[in-house]
Amino acid sequence: MNYYIHGHNNKLQLAWQHWRAEAPQRINNKDRRSDADIVRLQWQLNF
């Protein structure tokens, strides 16, 4: 999601990403699949 405050010179961005490993990892003789939810808030200023 992007919010433009003054055109492209002042922009606020919110992003959500669900990440999952392609292959399981072997930990303590058990297969474990890694995954994560990532939220990013970013403010961009151009001069």
C-alpha distance matrix in Angstrom:
0.0 3.8 6.8 10.1 13.1 15.9 14.8 14.0 16.2 14.2 10.5 8.4 5.8 5.3 6.4 9.2 12.1 15.4 18.2 21.7 24.8 26.5 29.9 31.3 32.9 36.5 36.9 40.3 41.4 38.5 35.5 32.2 28.8 26.2 22.6 19.8 16.4 14.4 11.7 10.6 9.8 10.5 12.0 13.4 16.5 18.6 22.2
3.8 0.0 3.8 6.4 9.7 12.2 11.1 10.3 12.5 10.6 6.9 5.9 4.6 6.6 8.7 12.2 15.0 18.5 21.0 24.6 27.4 29.1 32.6 34.0 35.5 39.1 39.5 42.9 44.2 41.4 38.4 35.1 31.8 28.9 25.5 22.6 19.3 16.8 13.9 11.9 10.1 9.6 9.8 10.6 13.2 15.2 18.7
6.8 3.8 0.0 3.8 6.3 9.4 9.2 9.5 11.1 8.7 5.8 5.1 6.3 8.6 11.7 15.1 18.2 21.7 24.3 28.0 30.9 32.7 36.1 37.4 38.7 42.3 42.5 45.8 47.2 44.4 41.6 38.2 34.9 32.0 28.5 25.4 22.0 19.4 16.1 14.0 11.3 10.6 9.6 10.5 12.3 14.5 17.6
10.1 6.4 3.8 0.0 3.8 5.8 5.5 6.3 8.0 6.2 4.6 6.5 8.7 11.8 14.7 18.3 21.2 24.8 27.1 30.8 33.5 35.2 38.6 40.1 41.3 44.9 45.2 48.6 50.0 47.4 44.5 41.2 37.9 34.9 31.5 28.4 25.2 22.4 19.2 16.6 13.8 12.1 10.1 9.7 10.5 12.0 14.8
13.1 9.7 6.3 3.8 0.0 3.8 6.1 7.8 7.8 5.4 5.9 7.7 10.9 13.9 17.2 20.8 23.9 27.5 29.8 33.6 36.3 38.2 41.5 42.8 43.9 47.4 47.4 50.7 52.4 49.8 47.1 43.6 40.5 37.3 34.0 30.7 27.4 24.5 21.1 18.3 15.0 13.3 10.5 10.3 10.0 11.7 13.8
15.9 12.2 9.4 5.8 3.8 0.0 3.8 6.3 5.8 5.4 7.5 10.5 13.6 16.9 20.0 23.7 26.5 30.2 32.3 36.0 38.5 40.2 43.7 45.2 46.2 49.7 49.9 53.3 54.9 52.4 49.6 46.2 43.0 39.9 36.7 33.5 30.4 27.3 24.1 21.1 17.9 15.6 12.5 11.1 9.8 10.2 11.6
14.8 11.1 9.2 5.5 6.1 3.8 0.0 3.8 5.6 6.6 7.6 11.0 13.2 16.7 19.3 23.0 25.5 29.2 31.1 34.8 37.1 38.6 42.1 43.9 45.1 48.7 49.2 52.7 54.0 51.5 48.6 45.3 42.0 39.0 35.8 32.9 29.9 26.9 23.9 21.0 18.3 15.9 13.3 11.4 10.6 10.3 12.2
14.0 10.3 9.5 6.3 7.8 6.3 3.8 0.0 3.8 5.7 6.2 9.9 11.6 15.3 17.5 21.2 23.4 27.2 28.7 32.3 34.5 35.9 39.4 41.2 42.3 45.9 46.4 50.0 51.3 49.0 46.0 42.8 39.6 36.5 33.5 30.6 27.9 24.7 22.1 18.9 16.6 13.7 11.4 8.8 8.4 7.8 10.4
16.2 12.5 11.1 8.0 7.8 5.8 5.6 3.8 0.0 3.8 6.5 10.2 12.7 16.5 19.0 22.8 25.1 28.9 30.3 34.0 36.0 37.6 41.0 42.7 43.4 47.0 47.2 50.7 52.3 50.1 47.3 44.1 40.9 37.7 34.8 31.7 29.1 25.7 22.9 19.5 16.7 13.5 10.5 7.6 5.6 4.8 7.0
14.2 10.6 8.7 6.2 5.4 5.4 6.6 5.7 3.8 0.0 3.8 7.0 10.2 13.8 16.7 20.5 23.1 26.9 28.6 32.3 34.6 36.5 39.8 41.2 41.9 45.4 45.4 48.8 50.5 48.2 45.6 42.2 39.1 35.8 32.8 29.5 26.7 23.3 20.3 16.9 13.8 10.9 7.6 5.9 4.8 6.5 9.1
10.5 6.9 5.8 4.6 5.9 7.5 7.6 6.2 6.5 3.8 0.0 3.8 6.5 10.2 13.1 16.8 19.5 23.3 25.1 28.9 31.2 33.2 36.5 37.9 38.8 42.3 42.4 45.8 47.4 45.0 42.3 38.9 35.7 32.5 29.4 26.2 23.2 20.0 16.9 13.8 10.8 8.3 5.9 5.1 6.6 8.9 12.1
8.4 5.9 5.1 6.5 7.7 10.5 11.0 9.9 10.2 7.0 3.8 0.0 3.8 6.9 10.3 13.9 16.9 20.5 22.6 26.4 29.0 31.2 34.4 35.5 36.4 39.8 39.8 43.1 44.8 42.2 39.6 36.1 33.1 29.8 26.6 23.2 20.1 17.0 13.6 10.7 7.5 5.9 4.5 6.3 8.9 11.9 15.2
5.8 4.6 6.3 8.7 10.9 13.6 13.2 11.6 12.7 10.2 6.5 3.8 0.0 3.8 6.6 10.3 13.2 16.9 19.0 22.8 25.4 27.5 30.8 31.9 33.0 36.5 36.6 40.0 41.5 38.9 36.2 32.7 29.6 26.4 23.1 19.9 16.8 13.8 10.7 8.0 5.8 5.1 6.3 8.0 11.4 14.1 17.7
5.3 6.6 8.6 11.8 13.9 16.9 16.7 15.3 16.5 13.8 10.2 6.9 3.8 0.0 3.8 7.0 10.4 13.9 16.3 20.1 23.0 25.3 28.4 29.4 30.5 33.9 33.9 37.2 38.7 36.0 33.3 29.8 26.7 23.6 20.2 16.9 13.5 10.8 7.5 5.8 4.6 6.4 8.9 11.4 14.9 17.7 21.3
6.4 8.7 11.7 14.7 17.2 20.0 19.3 17.5 19.0 16.7 13.1 10.3 6.6 3.8 0.0 3.8 6.7 10.3 12.7 16.5 19.4 21.6 24.8 25.8 27.1 30.6 30.9 34.2 35.5 32.8 30.0 26.5 23.3 20.3 16.9 13.8 10.7 8.1 5.8 5.1 6.5 8.4 11.6 13.6 17.3 19.9 23.6
9.2 12.2 15.1 18.3 20.8 23.7 23.0 21.2 22.8 20.5 16.8 13.9 10.3 7.0 3.8 0.0 3.8 6.9 9.8 13.4 16.6 19.0 22.0 22.8 24.2 27.7 27.9 31.2 32.4 29.5 26.7 23.2 20.0 17.2 13.6 10.6 7.3 5.7 4.6 6.4 9.0 11.6 15.0 17.2 21.0 23.6 27.3
12.1 15.0 18.2 21.2 23.9 26.5 25.5 23.4 25.1 23.1 19.5 16.9 13.2 10.4 6.7 3.8 0.0 3.8 6.2 9.8 13.0 15.2 18.3 19.3 20.9 24.4 24.9 28.4 29.3 26.5 23.5 20.2 16.8 14.1 10.6 8.2 5.8 5.1 6.5 8.5 11.8 13.9 17.6 19.4 23.2 25.5 29.2
15.4 18.5 21.7 24.8 27.5 30.2 29.2 27.2 28.9 26.9 23.3 20.5 16.9 13.9 10.3 6.9 3.8 0.0 3.8 6.8 10.4 12.7 15.5 16.2 18.0 21.5 22.1 25.5 26.2 23.1 20.2 16.9 13.4 11.1 7.5 6.0 4.6 6.3 8.9 11.7 15.1 17.5 21.2 23.1 26.9 29.2 32.9
18.2 21.0 24.3 27.1 29.8 32.3 31.1 28.7 30.3 28.6 25.1 22.6 19.0 16.3 12.7 9.8 6.2 3.8 0.0 3.8 6.9 9.5 12.2 13.1 14.8 18.4 19.2 22.8 23.5 20.6 17.5 14.4 10.9 8.4 5.4 5.1 6.2 7.6 11.0 13.2 16.9 18.9 22.7 24.3 28.0 30.1 33.8
21.7 24.6 28.0 30.8 33.6 36.0 34.8 32.3 34.0 32.3 28.9 26.4 22.8 20.1 16.5 13.4 9.8 6.8 3.8 0.0 3.8 6.4 8.8 9.5 11.7 15.3 16.5 20.1 20.3 17.4 14.1 11.3 7.6 6.0 4.1 6.5 8.8 11.0 14.5 16.9 20.7 22.7 26.4 28.0 31.7 33.7 37.4
24.8 27.4 30.9 33.5 36.3 38.5 37.1 34.5 36.0 34.6 31.2 29.0 25.4 23.0 19.4 16.6 13.0 10.4 6.9 3.8 0.0 3.8 5.5 6.8 8.7 12.4 14.2 17.9 17.9 15.4 12.0 9.7 6.4 5.4 6.1 9.0 12.0 13.7 17.4 19.4 23.2 24.9 28.6 29.9 33.5 35.3 38.9
26.5 29.1 32.7 35.2 38.2 40.2 38.6 35.9 37.6 36.5 33.2 31.2 27.5 25.3 21.6 19.0 15.2 12.7 9.5 6.4 3.8 0.0 3.8 6.9 9.6 13.1 15.7 19.3 18.6 16.2 12.5 11.3 8.3 8.7 9.6 12.5 15.2 16.8 20.4 22.2 26.0 27.4 31.0 32.0 35.6 37.1 40.6
29.9 32.6 36.1 38.6 41.5 43.7 42.1 39.4 41.0 39.8 36.5 34.4 30.8 28.4 24.8 22.0 18.3 15.5 12.2 8.8 5.5 3.8 0.0 3.8 6.6 9.7 12.7 16.1 15.1 12.9 9.3 8.9 6.9 8.5 10.7 14.1 17.3 19.2 22.9 25.0 28.8 30.3 34.0 35.1 38.7 40.3 43.7
31.3 34.0 37.4 40.1 42.8 45.2 43.9 41.2 42.7 41.2 37.9 35.5 31.9 29.4 25.8 22.8 19.3 16.2 13.1 9.5 6.8 6.9 3.8 0.0 3.8 6.7 9.3 12.6 11.7 9.3 5.7 5.2 4.3 6.9 10.0 13.6 17.1 19.4 23.2 25.5 29.3 31.2 35.0 36.4 40.0 41.9 45.3
32.9 35.5 38.7 41.3 43.9 46.2 45.1 42.3 43.4 41.9 38.8 36.4 33.0 30.5 27.1 24.2 20.9 18.0 14.8 11.7 8.7 9.6 6.6 3.8 0.0 3.8 6.2 9.9 9.6 8.1 5.5 5.2 6.1 7.5 11.2 14.5 18.2 20.2 24.0 26.1 29.9 31.7 35.4 36.8 40.4 42.3 45.6
36.5 39.1 42.3 44.9 47.4 49.7 48.7 45.9 47.0 45.4 42.3 39.8 36.5 33.9 30.6 27.7 24.4 21.5 18.4 15.3 12.4 13.1 9.7 6.7 3.8 0.0 3.8 6.7 6.0 5.5 4.6 6.2 8.8 10.6 14.4 17.6 21.3 23.4 27.2 29.4 33.2 35.0 38.7 40.2 43.7 45.7 48.9
36.9 39.5 42.5 45.2 47.4 49.9 49.2 46.4 47.2 45.4 42.4 39.8 36.6 33.9 30.9 27.9 24.9 22.1 19.2 16.5 14.2 15.7 12.7 9.3 6.2 3.8 0.0 3.8 5.4 5.3 6.3 6.6 9.9 11.0 14.7 17.4 21.1 23.2 26.8 29.2 32.8 34.8 38.5 40.2 43.7 45.9 49.0
40.3 42.9 45.8 48.6 50.7 53.3 52.7 50.0 50.7 48.8 45.8 43.1 40.0 37.2 34.2 31.2 28.4 25.5 22.8 20.1 17.9 19.3 16.1 12.6 9.9 6.7 3.8 0.0 3.8 5.5 8.3 9.4 13.1 14.4 18.0 20.6 24.2 26.4 30.0 32.4 36.0 38.1 41.7 43.6 47.1 49.3 52.5
41.4 44.2 47.2 50.0 52.4 54.9 54.0 51.3 52.3 50.5 47.4 44.8 41.5 38.7 35.5 32.4 29.3 26.2 23.5 20.3 17.9 18.6 15.1 11.7 9.6 6.0 5.4 3.8 0.0 3.8 6.9 9.5 13.0 15.3 18.9 22.0 25.6 28.0 31.7 34.2 37.9 39.9 43.7 45.4 48.9 51.1 54.3
38.5 41.4 44.4 47.4 49.8 52.4 51.5 49.0 50.1 48.2 45.0 42.2 38.9 36.0 32.8 29.5 26.5 23.1 20.6 17.4 15.4 16.2 12.9 9.3 8.1 5.5 5.3 5.5 3.8 0.0 3.8 6.3 9.9 12.5 15.9 19.1 22.7 25.4 29.0 31.7 35.4 37.7 41.4 43.3 46.9 49.1 52.5
35.5 38.4 41.6 44.5 47.1 49.6 48.6 46.0 47.3 45.6 42.3 39.6 36.2 33.3 30.0 26.7 23.5 20.2 17.5 14.1 12.0 12.5 9.3 5.7 5.5 4.6 6.3 8.3 6.9 3.8 0.0 3.8 6.7 9.8 13.2 16.7 20.2 22.9 26.6 29.3 33.1 35.2 39.0 40.7 44.4 46.5 49.9
32.2 35.1 38.2 41.2 43.6 46.2 45.3 42.8 44.1 42.2 38.9 36.1 32.7 29.8 26.5 23.2 20.2 16.9 14.4 11.3 9.7 11.3 8.9 5.2 5.2 6.2 6.6 9.4 9.5 6.3 3.8 0.0 3.8 6.4 9.7 13.0 16.6 19.3 23.0 25.7 29.4 31.7 35.5 37.4 41.0 43.3 46.7
28.8 31.8 34.9 37.9 40.5 43.0 42.0 39.6 40.9 39.1 35.7 33.1 29.6 26.7 23.3 20.0 16.8 13.4 10.9 7.6 6.4 8.3 6.9 4.3 6.1 8.8 9.9 13.1 13.0 9.9 6.7 3.8 0.0 3.8 6.6 10.3 13.7 16.5 20.2 22.9 26.7 28.9 32.7 34.5 38.2 40.4 43.9
26.2 28.9 32.0 34.9 37.3 39.9 39.0 36.5 37.7 35.8 32.5 29.8 26.4 23.6 20.3 17.2 14.1 11.1 8.4 6.0 5.4 8.7 8.5 6.9 7.5 10.6 11.0 14.4 15.3 12.5 9.8 6.4 3.8 0.0 3.8 7.1 10.8 13.1 16.9 19.5 23.2 25.4 29.2 31.0 34.7 37.0 40.4
22.6 25.5 28.5 31.5 34.0 36.7 35.8 33.5 34.8 32.8 29.4 26.6 23.1 20.2 16.9 13.6 10.6 7.5 5.4 4.1 6.1 9.6 10.7 10.0 11.2 14.4 14.7 18.0 18.9 15.9 13.2 9.7 6.6 3.8 0.0 3.8 7.2 9.9 13.6 16.4 20.1 22.5 26.3 28.3 32.0 34.4 37.9
19.8 22.6 25.4 28.4 30.7 33.5 32.9 30.6 31.7 29.5 26.2 23.2 19.9 16.9 13.8 10.6 8.2 6.0 5.1 6.5 9.0 12.5 14.1 13.6 14.5 17.6 17.4 20.6 22.0 19.1 16.7 13.0 10.3 7.1 3.8 0.0 3.8 6.3 9.9 12.9 16.5 19.1 22.9 25.1 28.8 31.4 34.9
16.4 19.3 22.0 25.2 27.4 30.4 29.9 27.9 29.1 26.7 23.2 20.1 16.8 13.5 10.7 7.3 5.8 4.6 6.2 8.8 12.0 15.2 17.3 17.1 18.2 21.3 21.1 24.2 25.6 22.7 20.2 16.6 13.7 10.8 7.2 3.8 0.0 3.8 6.7 10.1 13.6 16.5 20.2 22.6 26.4 29.1 32.7
14.4 16.8 19.4 22.4 24.5 27.3 26.9 24.7 25.7 23.3 20.0 17.0 13.8 10.8 8.1 5.7 5.1 6.3 7.6 11.0 13.7 16.8 19.2 19.4 20.2 23.4 23.2 26.4 28.0 25.4 22.9 19.3 16.5 13.1 9.9 6.3 3.8 0.0 3.8 6.6 10.2 12.9 16.7 19.0 22.7 25.5 29.0
11.7 13.9 16.1 19.2 21.1 24.1 23.9 22.1 22.9 20.3 16.9 13.6 10.7 7.5 5.8 4.6 6.5 8.9 11.0 14.5 17.4 20.4 22.9 23.2 24.0 27.2 26.8 30.0 31.7 29.0 26.6 23.0 20.2 16.9 13.6 9.9 6.7 3.8 0.0 3.8 6.9 10.0 13.7 16.4 20.1 23.1 26.6
10.6 11.9 14.0 16.6 18.3 21.1 21.0 18.9 19.5 16.9 13.8 10.7 8.0 5.8 5.1 6.4 8.5 11.7 13.2 16.9 19.4 22.2 25.0 25.5 26.1 29.4 29.2 32.4 34.2 31.7 29.3 25.7 22.9 19.5 16.4 12.9 10.1 6.6 3.8 0.0 3.8 6.3 10.1 12.7 16.4 19.3 22.8
9.8 10.1 11.3 13.8 15.0 17.9 18.3 16.6 16.7 13.8 10.8 7.5 5.8 4.6 6.5 9.0 11.8 15.1 16.9 20.7 23.2 26.0 28.8 29.3 29.9 33.2 32.8 36.0 37.9 35.4 33.1 29.4 26.7 23.2 20.1 16.5 13.6 10.2 6.9 3.8 0.0 3.8 6.9 10.1 13.6 16.9 20.2
10.5 9.6 10.6 12.1 13.3 15.6 15.9 13.7 13.5 10.9 8.3 5.9 5.1 6.4 8.4 11.6 13.9 17.5 18.9 22.7 24.9 27.4 30.3 31.2 31.7 35.0 34.8 38.1 39.9 37.7 35.2 31.7 28.9 25.4 22.5 19.1 16.5 12.9 10.0 6.3 3.8 0.0 3.8 6.5 10.1 13.2 16.6
12.0 9.8 9.6 10.1 10.5 12.5 13.3 11.4 10.5 7.6 5.9 4.5 6.3 8.9 11.6 15.0 17.6 21.2 22.7 26.4 28.6 31.0 34.0 35.0 35.4 38.7 38.5 41.7 43.7 41.4 39.0 35.5 32.7 29.2 26.3 22.9 20.2 16.7 13.7 10.1 6.9 3.8 0.0 3.8 6.7 10.3 13.4
13.4 10.6 10.5 9.7 10.3 11.1 11.4 8.8 7.6 5.9 5.1 6.3 8.0 11.4 13.6 17.2 19.4 23.1 24.3 28.0 29.9 32.0 35.1 36.4 36.8 40.2 40.2 43.6 45.4 43.3 40.7 37.4 34.5 31.0 28.3 25.1 22.6 19.0 16.4 12.7 10.1 6.5 3.8 0.0 3.8 6.8 10.2
16.5 13.2 12.3 10.5 10.0 9.8 10.6 8.4 5.6 4.8 6.6 8.9 11.4 14.9 17.3 21.0 23.2 26.9 28.0 31.7 33.5 35.6 38.7 40.0 40.4 43.7 43.7 47.1 48.9 46.9 44.4 41.0 38.2 34.7 32.0 28.8 26.4 22.7 20.1 16.4 13.6 10.1 6.7 3.8 0.0 3.8 6.7
18.6 15.2 14.5 12.0 11.7 10.2 10.3 7.8 4.8 6.5 8.9 11.9 14.1 17.7 19.9 23.6 25.5 29.2 30.1 33.7 35.3 37.1 40.3 41.9 42.3 45.7 45.9 49.3 51.1 49.1 46.5 43.3 40.4 37.0 34.4 31.4 29.1 25.5 23.1 19.3 16.9 13.2 10.3 6.8 3.8 0.0 3.8
22.2 18.7 17.6 14.8 13.8 11.6 12.2 10.4 7.0 9.1 12.1 15.2 17.7 21.3 23.6 27.3 29.2 32.9 33.8 37.4 38.9 40.6 43.7 45.3 45.6 48.9 49.0 52.5 54.3 52.5 49.9 46.7 43.9 40.4 37.9 34.9 32.7 29.0 26.6 22.8 20.2 16.6 13.4 10.2 6.7 3.8 0.0
